[in-house]
């Protein structure tokens, strides 16, 4: 993963709070990366999971979701794959289709994090309210990523201890409100600590966030070009070479707004006659292509 044990441990060892991104992992993999991180640091770290609206929805398998993908989108994805020279399996052939469409078995992932005693849990793309009590009983701090003030108020009501307010400048899944406009509104709306996120790349952004009243900053993209980040060298080189207008927002991978550097897949979907499908249909379509 991008934020794997090496990067997470390096951040924690340097005085920050490293957070493992574990959404796409099996429960066994989640346990393994947690234990590997503990071998590399004795400092606190967290685990970040994208969860379904309820844990009882965690049984939605890739194979079940794949059956709901319209034929037109299947054909478009197959055509794009052919044009890009990517071998298209024609559905679920050769893929691990028994796992959950949002990653793996969400309930099992959460249980592993609890069993391993990770001190910080981070939830994104929705409220972690349905797991808050379990983490609080385990003595963990629950943080939640939000993209607008309404979401911030909602997650605090549901028990989140810390709000990570991410402006639209953030990489990955992102909302519509700019960081500079979002932070003061969230700070005024909630009484829990607020962490600033979205387009923060150096000490000036950190200083600005602290002056506004935030307790810390949440930094992701800035660490992608480090030796510890789990991406390929050519991807790191592309990030370093990117300019301020290089990133785009696309729904081509996950079905939700996602800020990234454009590539042939995103450009092909931009040119297609069909809009990307909502989550979890689009990520399954992408995976099966």
C-alpha positions as CSV (number, residue, x, y, z in Angstrom):
1,X,0.0,0.0,0.0
2,X,1.0,3.6,-0.4
3,X,0.9,4.2,3.4
4,X,2.4,0.9,4.4
5,X,4.4,0.0,7.5
6,X,7.6,1.7,6.4
7,X,6.1,5.1,5.7
8,X,3.8,5.0,8.7
9,X,6.6,4.1,11.0
10,X,8.8,6.8,9.6
11,X,6.1,9.4,10.2
12,X,5.5,8.2,13.7
13,X,9.2,8.0,14.5
14,X,9.6,11.6,13.3
15,X,7.0,12.8,15.8
16,X,3.8,12.6,13.6
17,X,1.0,10.1,13.6
18,X,1.4,7.6,10.8
19,X,-1.8,6.0,9.5
20,X,-2.0,2.7,7.6
21,X,-4.4,2.7,4.7
22,X,-6.0,-0.8,4.9
23,X,-9.3,-0.6,3.0
24,X,-8.3,-2.9,0.1
25,X,-6.6,-5.5,2.4
26,X,-7.9,-8.8,3.7
27,X,-8.2,-9.2,7.5
28,X,-5.1,-11.2,7.5
29,X,-3.2,-8.5,5.6
30,X,-4.5,-5.9,8.0
31,X,-3.1,-7.9,10.9
32,X,0.2,-8.4,9.2
33,X,0.8,-4.7,8.4
34,X,-0.1,-3.7,11.9
35,X,2.4,-6.1,13.3
36,X,5.0,-5.1,10.9
37,X,4.5,-1.5,11.8
38,X,5.0,-2.3,15.4
39,X,8.3,-3.9,14.5
40,X,9.4,-0.6,13.0
41,X,8.2,1.8,15.7
42,X,7.1,2.0,19.3
43,X,5.2,5.2,18.7
44,X,1.4,5.4,18.3
45,X,-0.1,5.0,14.8
46,X,-3.5,4.5,13.3
47,X,-5.5,2.5,10.8
48,X,-7.7,4.1,8.1
49,X,-10.7,2.1,6.6
50,X,-13.4,3.0,4.2
51,X,-16.5,1.3,5.6
52,X,-19.9,0.6,4.2
53,X,-22.8,2.5,5.7
54,X,-23.4,-0.4,8.1
55,X,-21.2,-3.4,8.9
56,X,-24.0,-5.8,7.9
57,X,-23.5,-4.5,4.3
58,X,-19.9,-5.8,4.4
59,X,-21.1,-9.0,2.8
60,X,-21.7,-7.4,-0.6
61,X,-19.3,-9.5,-2.7
62,X,-17.5,-8.4,-5.8
63,X,-19.3,-11.1,-7.8
64,X,-22.7,-9.8,-6.7
65,X,-21.8,-6.2,-7.5
66,X,-20.4,-7.3,-10.9
67,X,-23.8,-8.7,-11.9
68,X,-25.4,-5.2,-11.4
69,X,-23.0,-3.5,-13.8
70,X,-24.9,-2.4,-17.0
71,X,-23.8,-4.1,-20.2
72,X,-23.0,-0.7,-21.8
73,X,-20.5,0.0,-19.1
74,X,-19.0,-3.4,-19.4
75,X,-18.6,-3.0,-23.1
76,X,-17.1,0.5,-22.7
77,X,-14.6,-0.7,-20.2
78,X,-13.6,-3.7,-22.4
79,X,-13.2,-1.4,-25.4
80,X,-11.0,1.0,-23.4
81,X,-8.9,-1.9,-22.1
82,X,-8.4,-3.2,-25.6
83,X,-7.4,0.2,-26.9
84,X,-4.9,0.6,-24.0
85,X,-3.5,-2.9,-24.6
86,X,-4.7,-4.2,-21.3
87,X,-5.8,-7.9,-21.2
88,X,-9.5,-7.9,-20.3
89,X,-10.8,-11.0,-18.5
90,X,-14.3,-10.4,-19.7
91,X,-15.9,-10.3,-16.3
92,X,-14.8,-11.9,-13.1
93,X,-12.5,-14.5,-14.6
94,X,-9.3,-15.0,-12.6
95,X,-10.3,-12.4,-10.0
96,X,-11.0,-12.7,-6.3
97,X,-14.7,-12.1,-6.6
98,X,-15.7,-13.6,-3.2
99,X,-14.5,-10.6,-1.2
100,X,-16.3,-7.5,-0.2
101,X,-16.7,-4.9,-2.9
102,X,-15.5,-2.1,-0.6
103,X,-12.3,-3.8,0.2
104,X,-12.8,-7.1,2.1
105,X,-15.0,-8.2,5.0
106,X,-15.5,-4.9,6.8
107,X,-16.6,-6.5,10.0
108,X,-13.5,-8.7,10.1
109,X,-11.2,-5.7,9.3
110,X,-12.6,-3.8,12.2
111,X,-12.3,-6.8,14.5
112,X,-8.6,-7.2,13.6
113,X,-7.9,-3.5,14.4
114,X,-9.7,-3.9,17.7
115,X,-7.8,-7.1,18.6
116,X,-4.5,-5.6,17.7
117,X,-5.1,-2.7,20.0
118,X,-4.4,0.1,17.5
119,X,-4.8,3.4,19.4
120,X,-6.3,5.4,16.5
121,X,-9.0,4.5,14.1
122,X,-9.8,6.8,11.1
123,X,-13.0,6.5,9.1
124,X,-13.6,8.1,5.7
125,X,-16.5,8.5,3.3
126,X,-19.2,8.5,5.9
127,X,-19.7,8.4,9.6
128,X,-17.9,5.8,11.8
129,X,-20.7,6.1,14.3
130,X,-21.7,2.4,14.1
131,X,-18.2,1.4,15.3
132,X,-17.4,4.3,17.7
133,X,-18.6,2.6,20.8
134,X,-16.4,-0.5,20.2
135,X,-13.3,1.6,19.6
136,X,-14.0,3.7,22.6
137,X,-14.4,0.6,24.8
138,X,-11.0,-0.5,23.5
139,X,-9.5,2.9,24.5
140,X,-9.0,4.0,20.9
141,X,-9.4,7.5,19.5
142,X,-11.8,7.8,16.6
143,X,-11.1,10.3,13.8
144,X,-13.3,11.0,10.8
145,X,-12.6,12.6,7.5
146,X,-15.2,15.1,6.3
147,X,-15.6,17.4,3.3
148,X,-18.2,19.9,4.5
149,X,-19.6,21.4,7.7
150,X,-22.7,19.3,7.7
151,X,-20.6,16.1,7.7
152,X,-18.5,17.5,10.5
153,X,-21.5,18.1,12.8
154,X,-22.9,14.7,11.9
155,X,-19.7,12.7,12.8
156,X,-19.2,14.6,16.0
157,X,-22.8,13.8,17.0
158,X,-22.1,10.2,16.2
159,X,-19.1,10.2,18.6
160,X,-16.0,11.0,16.6
161,X,-13.3,12.4,18.8
162,X,-11.4,14.3,16.1
163,X,-12.6,15.8,12.8
164,X,-10.3,15.8,9.8
165,X,-11.6,18.6,7.6
166,X,-10.4,18.0,4.0
167,X,-10.8,20.7,1.4
168,X,-11.2,19.9,-2.3
169,X,-7.5,20.4,-2.9
170,X,-6.8,17.1,-1.2
171,X,-5.6,14.1,-3.2
172,X,-7.8,11.0,-3.5
173,X,-11.5,11.2,-2.6
174,X,-12.4,14.8,-2.2
175,X,-15.4,17.2,-1.9
176,X,-16.3,20.5,-3.3
177,X,-15.3,23.1,-0.6
178,X,-11.9,24.6,-0.6
179,X,-9.6,24.1,2.4
180,X,-9.3,27.8,3.3
181,X,-13.1,28.2,3.2
182,X,-13.9,24.9,4.9
183,X,-11.6,25.1,8.0
184,X,-13.1,28.2,9.8
185,X,-16.6,26.9,9.2
186,X,-15.8,23.5,10.7
187,X,-13.9,25.1,13.6
188,X,-16.9,27.2,14.4
189,X,-19.4,24.3,14.1
190,X,-17.7,21.6,16.3
191,X,-16.1,21.6,19.8
192,X,-13.7,18.6,19.2
193,X,-10.2,19.0,17.8
194,X,-10.0,19.8,14.1
195,X,-7.2,18.6,11.8
196,X,-6.7,20.4,8.5
197,X,-6.3,18.5,5.3
198,X,-6.2,19.3,1.6
199,X,-3.3,20.8,-0.4
200,X,-1.0,21.1,2.6
201,X,2.5,20.5,1.5
202,X,4.9,22.4,3.7
203,X,5.4,24.3,7.0
204,X,3.5,27.4,5.7
205,X,0.4,25.3,5.3
206,X,0.9,23.9,8.8
207,X,1.4,27.3,10.3
208,X,-1.7,28.7,8.6
209,X,-3.8,25.8,9.9
210,X,-2.5,26.3,13.5
211,X,-3.2,30.0,13.3
212,X,-6.8,29.3,12.2
213,X,-7.3,27.1,15.3
214,X,-6.6,23.6,14.0
215,X,-4.7,21.2,16.2
216,X,-2.7,19.5,13.4
217,X,-2.6,18.8,9.7
218,X,-3.3,15.7,7.7
219,X,-0.7,15.2,4.9
220,X,-0.8,12.6,2.2
221,X,0.4,13.5,-1.2
222,X,3.5,15.3,0.2
223,X,4.9,11.9,1.3
224,X,4.2,10.0,-1.9
225,X,7.7,10.7,-3.3
226,X,9.5,9.5,-0.3
227,X,11.6,6.4,-0.2
228,X,9.2,4.7,2.2
229,X,6.1,5.3,0.1
230,X,4.7,2.1,-1.6
231,X,4.5,3.3,-5.2
232,X,6.6,2.8,-8.2
233,X,9.6,5.1,-9.1
234,X,7.9,6.3,-12.3
235,X,4.9,7.4,-10.2
236,X,7.1,9.3,-7.8
237,X,8.8,11.0,-10.7
238,X,5.5,12.0,-12.2
239,X,4.4,13.6,-8.9
240,X,7.7,15.5,-8.5
241,X,7.3,16.8,-12.1
242,X,3.6,17.8,-11.7
243,X,2.6,21.4,-11.6
244,X,-0.3,23.1,-9.8
245,X,-2.7,22.5,-12.7
246,X,-1.6,18.9,-13.4
247,X,-4.2,17.0,-11.2
248,X,-7.7,16.4,-12.3
249,X,-10.8,15.2,-10.5
250,X,-12.2,12.0,-12.0
251,X,-14.8,9.4,-11.1
252,X,-13.3,6.8,-13.4
253,X,-11.7,4.7,-10.7
254,X,-14.1,4.6,-7.7
255,X,-17.3,6.3,-8.9
256,X,-16.7,9.2,-6.4
257,X,-14.8,12.4,-7.0
258,X,-11.1,11.5,-6.8
259,X,-8.2,14.0,-7.3
260,X,-5.2,12.4,-9.2
261,X,-2.8,12.9,-12.0
262,X,-4.5,12.1,-15.3
263,X,-3.7,8.9,-17.2
264,X,-5.0,7.0,-20.2
265,X,-7.8,5.4,-18.2
266,X,-9.2,8.7,-16.8
267,X,-8.8,10.3,-20.2
268,X,-10.6,7.5,-22.0
269,X,-13.6,7.7,-19.6
270,X,-13.6,11.5,-20.0
271,X,-14.0,10.9,-23.7
272,X,-16.6,8.1,-23.4
273,X,-20.3,8.6,-23.9
274,X,-21.1,7.0,-20.5
275,X,-20.6,8.6,-17.1
276,X,-18.8,6.4,-14.5
277,X,-21.0,4.4,-12.2
278,X,-21.5,5.1,-8.5
279,X,-19.5,3.3,-5.8
280,X,-19.2,0.3,-5.5
281,X,-20.0,-0.4,-9.1
282,X,-17.3,1.6,-10.8
283,X,-14.4,0.3,-8.6
284,X,-15.5,-3.2,-9.3
285,X,-15.8,-2.5,-13.0
286,X,-12.3,-1.0,-12.9
287,X,-10.9,-4.0,-11.1
288,X,-12.5,-6.4,-13.5
289,X,-11.1,-4.6,-16.5
